[in-house]
């Protein structure tokens, strides 16, 4: 069962840090080197120093710990007076409508992956080692693990409706309006904890951080605090729970559009358009249709709408995999477009050097206009939440870059330290 607990979190002191957009940062794994420098320049108290310190070598971990301790000692970070769970509201525009997503930041009892907590994507060992060294140096949960669960009763959303006081965080970050409330009422905390007992949790973002927490707990059996980890829980029934597509762009393609069409025709029904906009418009007319992909060939300014037709061959390509896994659009793209047409094996890093990714809350065409070094763009629709749940519950994991949960949970809103 999923056991959640309140904790005495550390937050930026509003009186000392009045420009909080200058200190709160995205998750470490989406920050580029240029963005890292930019965050450093914004404030000496920017949370980048805690999650992605730029000191050389091993000093990055030691200096991250020093920054946190200094901020706690000089009052830049203050600790909650009582144990609390934290209600997080994230509001954003999508298709000209304002959407709000409600989450709960709390402490979760660690369990091995596979029963209560399920992964949906693969992890990379070097990232695990990096996060483990950071946790060992700081003795803290500095980043959020974003998880989703199913709750038709909308318990968390109903708790949110009962909040009357002003938020302790009220800022806009990358066009997302963040508001945060500590909830210390034991009755409300108990309601949420009781509602989570029979829930299965799916990791949306933070697979490396969760595995890191498991390893840290195993390395420190004497630490009771290490047996729990800070998470943000979001109800998959919440209207703000969004999965956005991750499109691919390919470089190094020296194949004429006619030859590309001939290769694709074996596996797809094809409709031909002029320009990227036309094929994207055609995809948008049937966003839930499985096996529908878009392809744009830059040199010829040709768009192709692809509808997969050879469903039986998936049994051979993905033996012993579930039907949901076999029919993922990313799997069809990787095998029947990237591999069979462009000779790119998604299991080989050397081949993936020719592939870049476009993802975010902008329309695909707007993102494509910002790209200058590509030959072919491949457009996909995102998997559904039901697909994510079905695959996770079957014990399978999606290919990397299959999901893009939006919006991200920024770091620095709350820190959970293992010691006072």
C-alpha positions in Angstrom: 0.0 0.0 0.0 1.1 3.6 -0.6 1.9 5.2 2.7 2.3 9.0 2.7 3.4 11.3 5.5 3.7 15.0 6.2 7.2 16.5 6.9 8.8 19.7 8.0 9.9 21.1 4.7 12.4 23.9 4.1 11.2 26.8 1.9 12.7 30.1 0.7 12.0 32.9 3.2 9.6 35.2 1.5 10.9 38.3 3.3 14.5 37.7 2.2 13.9 36.2 -1.2 11.2 38.5 -2.7 12.0 37.6 -6.3 11.4 33.8 -6.1 11.3 33.4 -9.9 15.1 34.0 -9.7 15.7 31.1 -7.4 13.3 28.3 -8.4 14.6 26.1 -11.3 13.4 23.3 -13.6 14.4 19.6 -12.8 18.1 19.0 -13.2 17.7 16.7 -16.2 16.1 19.3 -18.5 18.6 22.1 -17.8 21.2 22.8 -20.5 24.7 24.1 -19.8 23.7 27.5 -21.1 20.6 27.5 -18.8 22.8 26.4 -15.9 25.0 29.5 -16.3 21.9 31.7 -16.6 20.4 30.4 -13.4 23.8 31.0 -11.6 23.7 34.6 -12.7 20.1 35.2 -11.5 20.8 35.0 -7.8 23.5 33.8 -5.3 20.6 31.8 -3.8 19.4 30.1 -7.0 18.6 26.5 -6.4 20.8 25.5 -9.3 23.6 25.4 -6.8 21.9 22.6 -4.9 20.7 20.4 -7.8 23.2 21.0 -10.6 26.3 22.7 -9.1 28.9 23.6 -11.7 32.0 23.2 -9.5 34.6 20.9 -11.0 34.7 17.2 -10.4 33.7 15.9 -7.0 33.5 19.4 -5.6 30.1 19.8 -7.2 28.5 17.6 -4.5 30.4 19.1 -1.6 29.6 22.7 -2.8 25.9 21.8 -3.2 25.8 20.6 0.4 27.6 23.8 1.5 25.1 26.0 -0.3 22.1 24.3 1.4 23.7 24.5 4.8 24.6 28.2 4.4 21.1 29.0 3.3 19.6 27.2 6.3 21.9 29.0 8.7 21.4 32.5 7.3 17.7 32.2 7.1 17.4 32.1 3.3 15.7 28.8 3.8 13.3 28.4 6.7 11.8 25.2 8.1 8.1 24.7 8.5 7.0 25.0 12.1 4.9 21.8 11.9 4.7 18.7 9.8 2.8 19.5 6.6 1.8 18.2 3.2 1.9 20.8 0.5 -0.8 21.5 -2.0 0.6 22.6 -5.4 -1.4 24.4 -8.0 0.0 24.8 -11.5 -2.1 26.8 -14.0 -1.2 27.2 -17.7 -2.7 28.0 -21.1 -3.4 25.2 -23.5 -5.5 25.7 -26.7 -6.4 29.2 -25.4 -7.9 27.7 -22.3 -6.6 28.0 -18.7 -5.9 24.6 -17.2 -5.1 23.9 -13.6 -3.3 20.9 -12.2 -3.4 20.1 -8.5 -0.7 18.1 -6.8 0.4 17.1 -3.3 4.1 17.3 -2.1 4.5 14.8 0.7 6.8 12.1 2.0 6.3 8.6 0.6 7.4 5.3 2.3 9.9 3.7 0.0 9.0 0.3 -1.5 10.8 -1.7 -4.1 9.7 -1.0 -7.7 7.0 -3.3 -9.1 4.1 -3.4 -6.6 3.1 -0.1 -5.1 5.3 2.1 -7.2 5.7 1.3 -10.9 8.2 2.7 -13.5 7.2 3.3 -17.1 10.6 4.2 -18.6 14.2 2.9 -18.6 17.0 4.5 -16.5 20.7 5.2 -17.2 23.2 4.1 -14.6 25.5 7.1 -14.8 22.5 9.4 -13.8 21.8 7.1 -10.8 25.4 7.5 -9.6 25.3 11.2 -10.0 22.1 11.7 -8.0 23.3 9.2 -5.3 26.4 11.2 -4.7 24.4 14.4 -4.5 22.0 12.8 -1.9 24.9 11.4 0.1 26.5 14.9 0.3 23.4 16.9 1.1 21.4 14.3 3.2 18.3 15.7 1.5 15.7 15.3 -1.2 16.4 18.3 -3.4 14.3 17.3 -6.5 10.7 16.2 -6.9 9.6 12.8 -8.0 6.4 13.3 -10.0 4.0 10.4 -9.6 0.4 9.9 -10.7 -2.4 7.8 -9.3 -6.1 7.3 -10.0 -8.8 8.7 -7.7 -12.4 9.1 -8.9 -13.4 10.6 -5.6 -11.0 13.5 -6.2 -10.0 13.6 -2.5 -7.0 15.9 -3.1 -9.0 18.3 -5.3 -11.7 18.5 -2.5 -9.0 19.3 0.1 -7.7 22.1 -2.2 -11.2 23.7 -2.3 -11.1 24.0 1.5 -7.9 26.1 1.6 -8.7 29.7 2.5 -5.3 31.2 3.4 -2.9 32.9 1.0 -0.3 30.7 -0.7 3.3 30.8 0.6 4.5 30.6 -3.0 2.8 32.6 -5.8 5.0 33.0 -8.9 5.0 32.5 -12.6 7.8 30.3 -14.1 8.0 29.7 -17.9 4.3 30.7 -18.3 3.2 28.4 -15.5 1.5 29.9 -12.5 2.8 28.1 -9.3 1.0 28.4 -6.0 1.9 26.5 -2.9 0.1 26.0 0.5 1.4 24.0 3.5 -1.5 22.0 5.0 -1.0 21.2 8.7 -4.5 20.2 9.6 -4.2 16.6 10.8 -7.8 15.8 9.7 -7.1 16.9 6.1 -3.7 15.1 6.1 -5.5 12.0 7.4 -8.1 12.2 4.7 -5.5 12.3 1.9 -3.3 9.6 3.5 -6.3 7.2 3.9 -7.3 7.8 0.3 -3.9 6.8 -0.9 -3.6 3.5 0.9 -5.0 1.3 -1.9 -3.5 3.3 -4.7 -0.9 2.2 -7.3 1.6 5.0 -8.1 3.2 5.4 -11.6 6.4 7.4 -11.8 5.8 10.1 -14.4 9.2 11.9 -13.9 12.0 11.0 -11.6 12.8 7.4 -12.2 16.5 8.1 -11.4 15.6 10.0 -8.2 13.4 7.1 -6.9 16.1 4.5 -7.6 18.6 6.7 -6.0 16.5 7.0 -2.8 16.2 3.2 -2.7 20.0 2.8 -2.9 20.6 5.5 -0.4 18.2 3.8 2.1 20.0 0.5 1.6 23.3 2.2 2.2 22.1 4.0 5.4 19.9 1.5 7.3 20.4 3.5 10.5 18.5 6.5 9.0 14.7 6.4 9.5 14.3 9.5 7.4 16.0 7.8 4.5 13.3 5.2 4.3 11.0 7.9 2.9 11.3 10.2 -0.1 9.8 13.5 -1.2 7.3 13.1 -4.0 4.6 15.1 -5.8 1.4 13.1 -6.3 -1.1 14.1 -9.1 -4.4 12.5 -9.7 -4.6 11.1 -13.3 -8.3 12.1 -13.3 -7.3 15.8 -12.8 -8.0 17.8 -16.0 -4.5 19.3 -15.8 -2.8 15.9 -16.1 -1.2 16.3 -19.5 1.0 14.1 -21.7 2.5 15.9 -24.6 4.2 14.3 -27.7 7.9 14.0 -28.2 8.7 14.5 -31.9 12.0 13.4 -33.6 14.1 15.3 -36.1 16.8 13.5 -38.1 20.0 14.7 -39.6 22.3 13.0 -42.1 19.5 11.9 -44.5 20.5 11.8 -48.1 17.5 10.0 -49.5 15.1 11.4 -52.1 11.5 11.8 -51.1 10.4 9.3 -53.8 12.7 6.6 -52.3 11.4 7.4 -48.8 7.8 6.9 -50.0 8.7 3.6 -51.7 10.2 2.2 -48.5 7.3 3.4 -46.3 4.7 2.0 -48.6 5.4 -1.5 -47.4 4.1 -0.8 -44.0 1.9 2.4 -44.2 -0.9 3.9 -46.2 0.4 7.3 -47.3 -1.2 10.6 -48.0 1.0 13.3 -49.5 1.0 17.1 -48.6 3.0 20.2 -49.3 4.7 21.5 -46.2 4.9 20.5 -42.6 1.8 22.5 -41.5 -0.5 20.5 -43.8 0.5 17.1 -42.5 0.3 18.3 -38.8 -3.2 19.6 -39.5 -4.2 16.2 -40.9 -2.8 14.5 -37.8 -4.8 16.9 -35.6 -8.1 15.7 -37.1 -7.7 12.3 -35.6 -5.4 12.7 -32.5 -6.4 9.4 -30.9 -5.9 7.1 -33.9 -3.2 4.5 -33.2 -0.4 4.0 -35.7 -0.8 7.4 -37.3 2.5 9.3 -37.8 3.6 12.4 -39.7 6.8 12.9 -41.7 8.2 16.1 -43.2 11.1 16.0 -45.7 12.7 19.4 -45.6 14.5 19.4 -48.9 11.4 18.7 -51.0 9.0 20.5 -48.6 6.9 17.3 -48.6 4.7 16.1 -45.7 3.5 12.5 -45.5 0.7 11.3 -43.3 1.4 7.6 -42.4 -1.2 5.1 -41.2 0.3 1.8 -40.2 -1.3 -1.2 -41.9 0.6 -4.3 -41.0 -0.5 -4.9 -37.4 0.1 -8.6 -37.5 3.9 -8.1 -38.0 4.1 -6.5 -34.5 3.9 -10.0 -33.0 7.1 -10.8 -34.7 8.9 -7.5 -34.0 7.9 -7.4 -30.3 7.5 -11.0 -29.2 6.3 -11.6 -25.6 5.2 -8.0 -25.3 1.7 -6.8 -24.4 -0.6 -5.5 -27.1 -0.5 -2.0 -25.7 3.3 -2.0 -25.8 3.5 -3.4 -29.4 1.1 -0.8 -30.7 2.8 2.3 -29.2 3.4 4.9 -31.9 7.0 5.4 -30.7 7.7 1.7 -31.2 6.2 1.8 -34.7 8.2 4.9 -35.5 11.5 3.4 -34.2 11.2 0.1 -36.1 9.3 0.9 -39.3 10.5 4.5 -40.0 13.8 5.2 -38.2 15.3 1.7 -38.6 13.9 0.3 -41.9 13.9 3.6 -43.8 16.7 5.7 -42.3 18.9 2.9 -40.9 18.8 4.3 -37.4 18.8 1.7 -34.6 17.3 3.3 -31.5 19.2 0.8 -29.3 22.6 2.2 -30.5 23.8 5.5 -29.1 26.0 6.1 -32.2 22.8 6.0 -34.4 20.9 8.1 -32.0 23.4 10.9 -32.4 21.5 11.6 -35.7 18.3 12.1 -33.7 17.2 15.1 -31.7 13.9 15.7 -29.9 11.2 18.4 -29.9 8.9 18.6 -27.0 7.1 21.2 -25.0 3.8 23.1 -24.7 4.3 24.9 -28.0 2.6 23.7 -31.3 4.9 21.3 -33.2 5.2 23.7 -36.2 6.4 26.5 -33.9 9.0 24.2 -32.4 10.1 23.1 -35.8 10.7 26.6 -37.0 13.3 27.0 -34.3 15.3 24.0 -35.7 17.9 24.7 -38.3 20.0 21.5 -38.6 17.8 18.6 -39.7 16.7 16.8 -42.8 13.5 15.0 -41.7 11.0 15.6 -38.9 8.9 12.8 -37.6 5.7 13.7 -35.7 3.9 11.4 -33.2 0.8 11.7 -31.0 1.4 11.1 -27.3 0.4 7.9 -25.6 -2.7 8.0 -23.4 -2.5 7.8 -19.6 -4.3 4.4 -20.0 -1.4 3.2 -22.2 1.1 4.3 -19.5 -0.8 2.6 -16.8 -1.4 -0.6 -18.8 2.3 -0.9 -19.7 3.6 -0.1 -16.2 1.2 -2.6 -14.6 2.3 -5.3 -17.1 5.9 -4.9 -15.8 7.1 -3.4 -19.1 8.9 -0.1 -19.7 8.4 2.3 -22.6 11.2 3.4 -24.9 13.0 6.5 -23.6 11.4 9.7 -24.9 8.0 8.1 -25.2 6.3 10.5 -22.7 6.5 14.2 -21.8 4.4 14.9 -18.7 3.5 18.6 -18.6 4.1 20.8 -16.7 7.3 19.8 -14.9 7.6 20.1 -11.1 10.2 22.7 -10.5 13.0 22.3 -7.8 13.4 24.6 -4.8 9.7 24.9 -3.9 10.2 22.6 -0.9 13.3 20.7 0.3 13.2 17.7 2.5 16.2 17.3 4.7 17.0 14.1 6.6 18.3 16.0 9.6 17.0 19.2 11.3 
